[in-house]
Amino acid sequence: MSVLESLTSSEMKAVIRQKENQQPDFLTVKFMLGADRIYEFAHSVGLTDPDLRAVAPPVPPVTLRDGTAAKEEPIFLWTGAVDLENFLNTFSSYSKVDRPAVLDFGCGCGRLSRYFEGTDAYQVSATDIKPDLVNWCKANLRRIDTRLNGLRPPSPFPDKQFDLIYTLSIFTHLPPSLIELWLADFGRMLKPGGILIATTHGQHAIDTIRGSQLHQTMFNVSQDEIEAIHRRLPEEKYIFLPYPDPVIEFAKAGPEYGNSFMHSNYAHENWNSGQWKLLEYRPGGLRYWQDMYVLQKCS
């Protein structure tokens, strides 16, 4: 059974079985995708079907999805499903905790944490810095303990609460000094042996930006500037580019906010001693875009 199937509610599974039995087009999609990946379809593109939508968690409005991985509904839903499955599969390869306590740090409007609504196999908390996102999650994702977070530590959760913390595309926007503060706070909240999964912009992201005018516009860099970042990163190991004031105002993430690029040597030198053991580094591990780091709390 895939992780996403295990997260799917019994009500949605019943609708899927019904459509497989009654709709040849739906059954054909299952043949095309396979028995496991039909759940990716059902939770994303399939939600145009009113029967599936009725048994899925509510979808946040586009005004809240804007600024996430993609504001377009099917992409928003699909990326959330496969990113969460990636994280939970990674976690399960290092930990076999029964009913693990999970923190979605930087949850936005629940792009990932929404999928926990179909199961009680996890104890899930989430946090974000934007009140409108937190309020929507609290009102619509009832299994999730969603709380407002500050721009700097500490988070509003007690010590040694979580078995897994994941933070997707948060370190990609912070200077190293603030990241180190958050790492200390994650260490405070994790149980001994707990797992942290974090994503960063590394060489995969840089190579994509170098070859894409669209991405250069997204990152507000010229071809010459991204080529310079490509040359500098192996030596400097961490490069932080603050956002201009209008973007900071839109994001409401404080002045220490921008785009960061991190070489893997930075993690090996700074995240693999004392409180942390670096278990795994996956270049491009998040959809061949962001790098993934898996850390374990030592004590």
RAHUWO-V188825 format. One line per field, one symbol per residue. ss: DSSP state (2 for helix, 1 for strand, 0 for the rest). phi: phi as a letter, one per 30 degrees, with the letter a starting at -180 (. if undefined). A space follows every 10 residues. Layout:
ss: ???
phi: ???
//
This chain:
ss: 0022222002 2222222222 2202222222 2220000222 2220222202 2222000000 0222200000 0022222222 2222222222 2200000000 1111100000 0022222200 0011111100 2222222222 0000111100 0000000000 0111111000 2220022222 2222222221 1111111111 0022222222 0022222200 0022222222 2222220111 1100222222 2000000111 1102222222 0000011111 1111110001 111111100
phi: .deddddddd dddddddddd dcbedddddd ddcjdddddd dddbeddddd ddddcceecd dddddejcea ddeddedddd dddddedddd eddcbcddhd cbcccidhci ecdeddddac dbccbaaacc eddddddddc cddcdcbdcd dbdcddbddh cccbbbbchc ddbbdddddd dddddddddd deidcccbcb dbddddddde cbdedddech bdedddddde ddeeddibbc cdddeddddd dhciddbacc bbdddddddc cbaidbcdda bcdidchhbc dcbccbdda
//
